[in-house]
Amino acid sequence: MPLRADHHLAAFVARPPARLALADLPTPVQRASWLDTPAAEVWIKRDDQTSALYGGGKVRKLEWLLASPRYAGDGPIVSLGGVGSHHLLALALFLRTQGREAHALTFDQVFTPHVRATLAGLASTGARVWSVGSRVGLPWAWHGYHL
């Protein structure tokens, strides 16, 4: 059903913002019979297969983010997150495919094997990483980065 012309989203739907095609959509839905119960079948949406490069919802977000005029150009993009941030890893991977670099301001988090692996993945992209230590220091680090 189309939106009414006076709907507050009508203009947005008529002229959506630019989007990069990073995801292989739609992602498949797979039966998970090992989770079935006598009363129900269980199906799983396989968003881990969003892209051969990196799976999950972060790819969908980056399609819109990286296409926006604010992030146009060929320079680096600075972002922030924990040392094991999947946002930073996905950003760095997709920027690398564009010949661009990610600059990451990171704060500490519990250094689990998963966090260590994610950080190693980020480092392997060639991203430049600045450790801020804690979230409290992020505003100062952001300011310092832009100076």
Backbone as JSON Lines, residues from 0, in Angstrom:
{"i":0,"aa":"M","n":[0.85,-1.17,0.0],"ca":[0.0,0.0,0.0],"c":[0.9,1.24,0.0]}
{"i":1,"aa":"P","n":[0.75,2.12,-0.98],"ca":[1.57,3.34,-1.03],"c":[1.2,4.3,0.1]}
{"i":2,"aa":"L","n":[2.17,5.13,0.47],"ca":[1.92,6.13,1.51],"c":[1.06,7.26,0.97]}
{"i":3,"aa":"R","n":[0.23,7.8,1.83],"ca":[-0.55,8.99,1.45],"c":[0.43,10.14,1.21]}
{"i":4,"aa":"A","n":[0.07,11.03,0.34],"ca":[0.93,12.16,0.01],"c":[1.22,13.04,1.22]}
{"i":5,"aa":"D","n":[0.3,13.08,2.2],"ca":[0.52,13.93,3.37],"c":[1.21,13.19,4.52]}
{"i":6,"aa":"H","n":[1.59,11.93,4.31],"ca":[2.29,11.17,5.35],"c":[3.66,11.8,5.57]}
{"i":7,"aa":"H","n":[4.12,11.84,6.84],"ca":[5.38,12.51,7.14],"c":[6.6,11.83,6.51]}
{"i":8,"aa":"L","n":[6.48,10.6,6.05],"ca":[7.6,9.91,5.38],"c":[7.47,9.87,3.86]}
{"i":9,"aa":"A","n":[6.42,10.45,3.32],"ca":[6.17,10.35,1.88],"c":[7.31,10.93,1.05]}
{"i":10,"aa":"A","n":[7.84,12.07,1.42],"ca":[8.93,12.67,0.64],"c":[10.19,11.81,0.71]}
{"i":11,"aa":"F","n":[10.46,11.23,1.89],"ca":[11.63,10.37,2.06],"c":[11.52,9.12,1.17]}
{"i":12,"aa":"V","n":[10.34,8.5,1.17],"ca":[10.14,7.3,0.38],"c":[10.21,7.62,-1.12]}
{"i":13,"aa":"A","n":[9.72,8.77,-1.51],"ca":[9.75,9.16,-2.92],"c":[11.17,9.43,-3.41]}
{"i":14,"aa":"R","n":[12.02,9.97,-2.52],"ca":[13.4,10.3,-2.89],"c":[14.34,9.84,-1.77]}
{"i":15,"aa":"P","n":[14.59,8.53,-1.67],"ca":[15.46,8.05,-0.59],"c":[16.89,8.53,-0.79]}
{"i":16,"aa":"P","n":[17.68,8.6,0.28],"ca":[19.07,9.03,0.15],"c":[19.89,7.99,-0.62]}
{"i":17,"aa":"A","n":[21.07,8.42,-1.03],"ca":[21.97,7.53,-1.76],"c":[22.35,6.34,-0.87]}
{"i":18,"aa":"R","n":[22.63,5.23,-1.53],"ca":[23.0,4.0,-0.82],"c":[24.02,3.25,-1.65]}
{"i":19,"aa":"L","n":[25.11,2.78,-0.99],"ca":[26.06,1.9,-1.66],"c":[25.55,0.48,-1.59]}
{"i":20,"aa":"A","n":[25.77,-0.28,-2.62],"ca":[25.35,-1.69,-2.63],"c":[26.48,-2.55,-2.07]}
{"i":21,"aa":"L","n":[26.53,-2.68,-0.75],"ca":[27.57,-3.48,-0.1],"c":[27.06,-4.87,0.29]}
{"i":22,"aa":"A","n":[25.76,-4.99,0.47],"ca":[25.17,-6.24,0.97],"c":[24.63,-7.08,-0.18]}
{"i":23,"aa":"D","n":[24.68,-8.39,0.02],"ca":[24.08,-9.33,-0.91],"c":[22.71,-9.69,-0.33]}
{"i":24,"aa":"L","n":[21.69,-8.99,-0.81],"ca":[20.36,-9.14,-0.23],"c":[19.39,-9.74,-1.23]}
{"i":25,"aa":"P","n":[18.36,-10.39,-0.77],"ca":[18.07,-10.68,0.64],"c":[18.92,-11.82,1.15]}
{"i":26,"aa":"T","n":[19.15,-11.83,2.45],"ca":[19.89,-12.93,3.06],"c":[18.96,-14.14,3.18]}
{"i":27,"aa":"P","n":[19.53,-15.34,3.14],"ca":[18.68,-16.52,3.17],"c":[18.04,-16.77,4.54]}
{"i":28,"aa":"V","n":[16.96,-17.52,4.52],"ca":[16.31,-18.0,5.73],"c":[16.5,-19.52,5.72]}
{"i":29,"aa":"Q","n":[16.95,-20.05,6.84],"ca":[17.31,-21.46,6.91],"c":[16.57,-22.15,8.05]}
{"i":30,"aa":"R","n":[16.09,-23.33,7.8],"ca":[15.41,-24.12,8.83],"c":[16.43,-24.59,9.86]}
{"i":31,"aa":"A","n":[16.11,-24.41,11.13],"ca":[16.95,-24.87,12.25],"c":[16.19,-25.97,12.97]}
{"i":32,"aa":"S","n":[16.07,-27.12,12.33],"ca":[15.23,-28.2,12.84],"c":[15.68,-28.7,14.22]}
{"i":33,"aa":"W","n":[16.96,-28.55,14.54],"ca":[17.46,-28.97,15.85],"c":[16.87,-28.13,16.99]}
{"i":34,"aa":"L","n":[16.25,-27.01,16.66],"ca":[15.61,-26.16,17.67],"c":[14.09,-26.29,17.68]}
{"i":35,"aa":"D","n":[13.56,-27.08,16.76],"ca":[12.11,-27.26,16.69],"c":[11.55,-27.84,17.99]}
{"i":36,"aa":"T","n":[10.31,-27.53,18.22],"ca":[9.56,-28.15,19.32],"c":[8.36,-28.84,18.68]}
{"i":37,"aa":"P","n":[7.65,-29.65,19.45],"ca":[6.45,-30.28,18.87],"c":[5.42,-29.25,18.37]}
{"i":38,"aa":"A","n":[5.46,-28.06,18.94],"ca":[4.47,-27.04,18.58],"c":[4.94,-26.05,17.53]}
{"i":39,"aa":"A","n":[6.24,-26.05,17.21],"ca":[6.72,-25.0,16.31],"c":[7.98,-25.4,15.55]}
{"i":40,"aa":"E","n":[8.08,-24.92,14.32],"ca":[9.31,-25.0,13.54],"c":[10.11,-23.73,13.8]}
{"i":41,"aa":"V","n":[11.44,-23.85,13.76],"ca":[12.29,-22.69,13.96],"c":[13.07,-22.43,12.68]}
{"i":42,"aa":"W","n":[13.01,-21.16,12.25],"ca":[13.73,-20.71,11.05],"c":[14.65,-19.56,11.47]}
{"i":43,"aa":"I","n":[15.8,-19.46,10.84],"ca":[16.8,-18.45,11.19],"c":[17.11,-17.6,9.96]}
{"i":44,"aa":"K","n":[17.04,-16.28,10.15],"ca":[17.44,-15.33,9.11],"c":[18.95,-15.24,9.15]}
{"i":45,"aa":"R","n":[19.64,-15.57,8.07],"ca":[21.1,-15.69,8.05],"c":[21.76,-14.36,7.69]}
{"i":46,"aa":"D","n":[21.64,-13.38,8.58],"ca":[22.3,-12.09,8.34],"c":[23.81,-12.18,8.47]}
{"i":47,"aa":"D","n":[24.33,-13.31,8.95],"ca":[25.78,-13.51,8.92],"c":[26.28,-13.62,7.48]}
{"i":48,"aa":"Q","n":[25.37,-13.81,6.53],"ca":[25.72,-13.91,5.11],"c":[25.36,-12.63,4.35]}
{"i":49,"aa":"T","n":[25.29,-11.52,5.06],"ca":[24.96,-10.24,4.42],"c":[25.96,-9.88,3.33]}
{"i":50,"aa":"S","n":[27.21,-10.25,3.54],"ca":[28.27,-9.94,2.57],"c":[29.37,-10.97,2.72]}
{"i":51,"aa":"A","n":[30.04,-11.27,1.62],"ca":[31.19,-12.18,1.68],"c":[32.33,-11.55,2.47]}
{"i":52,"aa":"L","n":[32.37,-10.23,2.54],"ca":[33.43,-9.52,3.25],"c":[33.18,-9.48,4.74]}
{"i":53,"aa":"Y","n":[31.94,-9.2,5.14],"ca":[31.6,-9.1,6.56],"c":[30.09,-9.22,6.69]}
{"i":54,"aa":"G","n":[29.62,-10.05,7.58],"ca":[28.2,-10.27,7.72],"c":[27.58,-9.47,8.84]}
{"i":55,"aa":"G","n":[26.26,-9.41,8.85],"ca":[25.53,-8.79,9.94],"c":[24.92,-7.45,9.55]}
{"i":56,"aa":"G","n":[24.22,-6.89,10.52],"ca":[23.51,-5.63,10.32],"c":[24.41,-4.43,10.1]}
{"i":57,"aa":"K","n":[25.67,-4.51,10.52],"ca":[26.59,-3.38,10.32],"c":[26.73,-3.05,8.83]}
{"i":58,"aa":"V","n":[26.67,-4.05,7.99],"ca":[26.81,-3.84,6.55],"c":[25.65,-2.99,6.03]}
{"i":59,"aa":"R","n":[24.45,-3.28,6.49],"ca":[23.28,-2.5,6.06],"c":[23.43,-1.04,6.47]}
{"i":60,"aa":"K","n":[23.93,-0.82,7.68],"ca":[24.13,0.56,8.17],"c":[25.18,1.27,7.3]}
{"i":61,"aa":"L","n":[26.28,0.58,7.0],"ca":[27.36,1.21,6.23],"c":[26.94,1.54,4.8]}
{"i":62,"aa":"E","n":[25.98,0.82,4.25],"ca":[25.49,1.15,2.91],"c":[24.98,2.59,2.85]}
{"i":63,"aa":"W","n":[24.3,3.01,3.89],"ca":[23.74,4.37,3.94],"c":[24.79,5.37,4.4]}
{"i":64,"aa":"L","n":[25.55,4.99,5.41],"ca":[26.54,5.9,5.99],"c":[27.61,6.29,4.97]}
{"i":65,"aa":"L","n":[28.21,5.31,4.32],"ca":[29.31,5.59,3.4],"c":[28.86,6.27,2.11]}
{"i":66,"aa":"A","n":[27.56,6.22,1.82],"ca":[27.05,6.9,0.63],"c":[26.64,8.34,0.91]}
{"i":67,"aa":"S","n":[26.61,8.73,2.18],"ca":[26.15,10.08,2.51],"c":[27.2,11.11,2.12]}
{"i":68,"aa":"P","n":[26.76,12.3,1.71],"ca":[27.7,13.35,1.3],"c":[28.72,13.69,2.39]}
{"i":69,"aa":"R","n":[28.33,13.55,3.64],"ca":[29.24,13.87,4.74],"c":[30.51,13.03,4.71]}
{"i":70,"aa":"Y","n":[30.41,11.81,4.2],"ca":[31.56,10.9,4.17],"c":[32.08,10.66,2.77]}
{"i":71,"aa":"A","n":[31.7,11.52,1.83],"ca":[32.19,11.41,0.46],"c":[33.67,11.78,0.42]}
{"i":72,"aa":"G","n":[34.3,11.41,-0.64],"ca":[35.71,11.75,-0.81],"c":[36.59,10.53,-0.66]}
{"i":73,"aa":"D","n":[37.88,10.79,-0.6],"ca":[38.81,9.67,-0.53],"c":[39.64,9.67,0.75]}
{"i":74,"aa":"G","n":[39.34,10.58,1.66],"ca":[40.09,10.65,2.9],"c":[39.64,9.62,3.92]}
{"i":75,"aa":"P","n":[40.34,9.58,5.04],"ca":[39.96,8.63,6.09],"c":[38.66,9.03,6.77]}
{"i":76,"aa":"I","n":[38.03,8.07,7.39],"ca":[36.86,8.32,8.22],"c":[37.23,7.95,9.64]}
{"i":77,"aa":"V","n":[36.97,8.86,10.57],"ca":[37.25,8.59,11.98],"c":[35.96,8.16,12.67]}
{"i":78,"aa":"S","n":[36.07,7.13,13.48],"ca":[34.94,6.65,14.26],"c":[35.46,6.15,15.59]}
{"i":79,"aa":"L","n":[34.56,5.76,16.45],"ca":[34.98,5.32,17.77],"c":[34.21,4.11,18.23]}
{"i":80,"aa":"G","n":[34.82,3.39,19.18],"ca":[34.19,2.19,19.73],"c":[35.15,1.49,20.67]}
{"i":81,"aa":"G","n":[34.68,0.41,21.24],"ca":[35.54,-0.41,22.09],"c":[36.64,-1.05,21.27]}
{"i":82,"aa":"V","n":[37.68,-1.54,21.94],"ca":[38.8,-2.15,21.22],"c":[38.35,-3.37,20.41]}
{"i":83,"aa":"G","n":[37.23,-3.97,20.79],"ca":[36.7,-5.12,20.06],"c":[35.46,-4.78,19.26]}
{"i":84,"aa":"S","n":[35.36,-3.55,18.8],"ca":[34.16,-3.06,18.12],"c":[33.97,-3.69,16.74]}
{"i":85,"aa":"H","n":[32.81,-4.3,16.55],"ca":[32.48,-4.83,15.22],"c":[32.15,-3.7,14.25]}
{"i":86,"aa":"H","n":[31.64,-2.59,14.76],"ca":[31.41,-1.42,13.89],"c":[32.74,-0.97,13.28]}
{"i":87,"aa":"L","n":[33.77,-0.82,14.11],"ca":[35.06,-0.36,13.6],"c":[35.66,-1.35,12.61]}
{"i":88,"aa":"L","n":[35.54,-2.63,12.9],"ca":[36.07,-3.65,11.99],"c":[35.35,-3.62,10.65]}
{"i":89,"aa":"A","n":[34.02,-3.59,10.68],"ca":[33.26,-3.54,9.42],"c":[33.58,-2.27,8.64]}
{"i":90,"aa":"L","n":[33.63,-1.14,9.32],"ca":[33.96,0.13,8.67],"c":[35.32,0.04,7.99]}
{"i":91,"aa":"A","n":[36.31,-0.45,8.7],"ca":[37.67,-0.54,8.15],"c":[37.72,-1.48,6.94]}
{"i":92,"aa":"L","n":[37.03,-2.6,7.02],"ca":[37.03,-3.55,5.9],"c":[36.41,-2.95,4.64]}
{"i":93,"aa":"F","n":[35.27,-2.28,4.8],"ca":[34.62,-1.72,3.62],"c":[35.33,-0.48,3.1]}
{"i":94,"aa":"L","n":[35.93,0.31,3.99],"ca":[36.73,1.44,3.51],"c":[37.94,0.96,2.72]}
{"i":95,"aa":"R","n":[38.55,-0.13,3.18],"ca":[39.71,-0.66,2.46],"c":[39.34,-1.03,1.03]}
{"i":96,"aa":"T","n":[38.13,-1.56,0.79],"ca":[37.73,-1.91,-0.58],"c":[37.59,-0.66,-1.45]}
{"i":97,"aa":"Q","n":[37.42,0.5,-0.81],"ca":[37.31,1.77,-1.53],"c":[38.66,2.49,-1.6]}
{"i":98,"aa":"G","n":[39.71,1.85,-1.11],"ca":[41.02,2.48,-1.09],"c":[41.13,3.58,-0.05]}
{"i":99,"aa":"R","n":[40.31,3.49,0.98],"ca":[40.29,4.49,2.04],"c":[40.75,3.88,3.36]}
{"i":100,"aa":"E","n":[40.96,4.72,4.33],"ca":[41.48,4.27,5.61],"c":[40.52,4.63,6.74]}
{"i":101,"aa":"A","n":[40.44,3.75,7.73],"ca":[39.66,4.03,8.93],"c":[40.61,4.54,10.01]}
{"i":102,"aa":"H","n":[40.18,5.54,10.73],"ca":[40.88,6.03,11.92],"c":[39.97,5.74,13.1]}
{"i":103,"aa":"A","n":[40.47,4.99,14.07],"ca":[39.63,4.52,15.17],"c":[40.11,5.05,16.51]}
{"i":104,"aa":"L","n":[39.21,5.68,17.23],"ca":[39.46,6.06,18.62],"c":[38.81,4.99,19.46]}
{"i":105,"aa":"T","n":[39.6,4.25,20.22],"ca":[39.06,3.11,20.96],"c":[39.16,3.31,22.46]}
{"i":106,"aa":"F","n":[38.2,2.73,23.16],"ca":[38.24,2.69,24.62],"c":[38.38,1.23,25.05]}
{"i":107,"aa":"D","n":[38.92,1.03,26.25],"ca":[39.16,-0.31,26.76],"c":[37.86,-1.05,27.04]}
{"i":108,"aa":"Q","n":[37.92,-2.34,26.91],"ca":[36.86,-3.23,27.33],"c":[37.51,-4.53,27.76]}
{"i":109,"aa":"V","n":[36.76,-5.4,28.39],"ca":[37.32,-6.67,28.86],"c":[37.96,-7.38,27.67]}
{"i":110,"aa":"F","n":[39.21,-7.78,27.83],"ca":[40.0,-8.32,26.73],"c":[39.82,-9.84,26.61]}
{"i":111,"aa":"T","n":[38.67,-10.22,26.1],"ca":[38.35,-11.63,25.91],"c":[39.01,-12.13,24.62]}
{"i":112,"aa":"P","n":[39.03,-13.43,24.38],"ca":[39.54,-13.94,23.1],"c":[38.77,-13.36,21.9]}
{"i":113,"aa":"H","n":[37.47,-13.15,22.05],"ca":[36.68,-12.57,20.96],"c":[37.11,-11.13,20.67]}
{"i":114,"aa":"V","n":[37.29,-10.35,21.73],"ca":[37.75,-8.96,21.57],"c":[39.13,-8.95,20.92]}
{"i":115,"aa":"R","n":[40.01,-9.82,21.36],"ca":[41.36,-9.9,20.79],"c":[41.31,-10.22,19.3]}
{"i":116,"aa":"A","n":[40.46,-11.15,18.9],"ca":[40.34,-11.51,17.48],"c":[39.78,-10.35,16.66]}
{"i":117,"aa":"T","n":[38.81,-9.65,17.21],"ca":[38.23,-8.51,16.49],"c":[39.26,-7.39,16.33]}
{"i":118,"aa":"L","n":[40.01,-7.12,17.38],"ca":[41.06,-6.11,17.31],"c":[42.13,-6.51,16.3]}
{"i":119,"aa":"A","n":[42.5,-7.79,16.27],"ca":[43.47,-8.26,15.29],"c":[42.95,-8.06,13.87]}
{"i":120,"aa":"G","n":[41.66,-8.31,13.67],"ca":[41.06,-8.07,12.36],"c":[41.13,-6.61,11.98]}
{"i":121,"aa":"L","n":[40.84,-5.73,12.93],"ca":[40.92,-4.29,12.68],"c":[42.34,-3.89,12.31]}
{"i":122,"aa":"A","n":[43.31,-4.38,13.07],"ca":[44.73,-4.06,12.8],"c":[45.14,-4.56,11.42]}
{"i":123,"aa":"S","n":[44.61,-5.71,10.99],"ca":[44.99,-6.27,9.7],"c":[44.49,-5.44,8.52]}
{"i":124,"aa":"T","n":[43.54,-4.55,8.74],"ca":[43.01,-3.72,7.66],"c":[43.91,-2.53,7.36]}
{"i":125,"aa":"G","n":[44.85,-2.26,8.26],"ca":[45.68,-1.07,8.12],"c":[45.07,0.16,8.76]}
{"i":126,"aa":"A","n":[43.97,-0.03,9.5],"ca":[43.34,1.11,10.19],"c":[44.32,1.7,11.19]}
{"i":127,"aa":"R","n":[44.23,3.0,11.39],"ca":[45.03,3.66,12.43],"c":[44.19,3.7,13.68]}
{"i":128,"aa":"V","n":[44.76,3.23,14.78],"ca":[44.02,3.08,16.03],"c":[44.69,3.9,17.12]}
{"i":129,"aa":"W","n":[43.88,4.7,17.82],"ca":[44.34,5.45,18.98],"c":[43.57,4.94,20.19]}
{"i":130,"aa":"S","n":[44.28,4.5,21.2],"ca":[43.64,4.02,22.41],"c":[43.4,5.2,23.34]}
{"i":131,"aa":"V","n":[42.15,5.38,23.72],"ca":[41.76,6.48,24.59],"c":[41.77,6.04,26.05]}
{"i":132,"aa":"G","n":[41.64,4.75,26.27],"ca":[41.64,4.23,27.62],"c":[40.24,3.99,28.12]}
{"i":133,"aa":"S","n":[39.46,5.04,28.29],"ca":[38.09,4.88,28.78],"c":[37.14,5.76,27.96]}
{"i":134,"aa":"R","n":[35.87,5.48,28.1],"ca":[34.86,6.27,27.37],"c":[34.89,7.73,27.8]}
{"i":135,"aa":"V","n":[35.27,7.98,29.04],"ca":[35.31,9.35,29.55],"c":[36.26,10.21,28.72]}
{"i":136,"aa":"G","n":[37.33,9.62,28.2],"ca":[38.3,10.37,27.43],"c":[37.94,10.59,25.98]}
{"i":137,"aa":"L","n":[36.85,10.0,25.51],"ca":[36.5,10.12,24.1],"c":[36.28,11.55,23.62]}
{"i":138,"aa":"P","n":[35.54,12.39,24.34],"ca":[35.36,13.76,23.84],"c":[36.69,14.51,23.67]}
{"i":139,"aa":"W","n":[37.61,14.32,24.61],"ca":[38.91,14.99,24.5],"c":[39.72,14.42,23.32]}
{"i":140,"aa":"A","n":[39.66,13.11,23.15],"ca":[40.37,12.49,22.04],"c":[39.8,12.92,20.71]}
{"i":141,"aa":"W","n":[38.47,13.02,20.62],"ca":[37.82,13.47,19.39],"c":[38.26,14.9,19.06]}
{"i":142,"aa":"H","n":[38.25,15.74,20.07],"ca":[38.69,17.13,19.89],"c":[40.16,17.17,19.46]}
{"i":143,"aa":"G","n":[41.0,16.41,20.15],"ca":[42.42,16.37,19.81],"c":[42.67,15.84,18.4]}
{"i":144,"aa":"Y","n":[41.93,14.86,17.99],"ca":[42.08,14.3,16.66],"c":[41.82,15.36,15.61]}
{"i":145,"aa":"H","n":[40.78,16.17,15.81],"ca":[40.4,17.17,14.81],"c":[41.28,18.41,14.86]}
{"i":146,"aa":"L","n":[42.07,18.56,15.9],"ca":[43.03,19.67,15.94],"c":[44.26,19.29,15.13]}
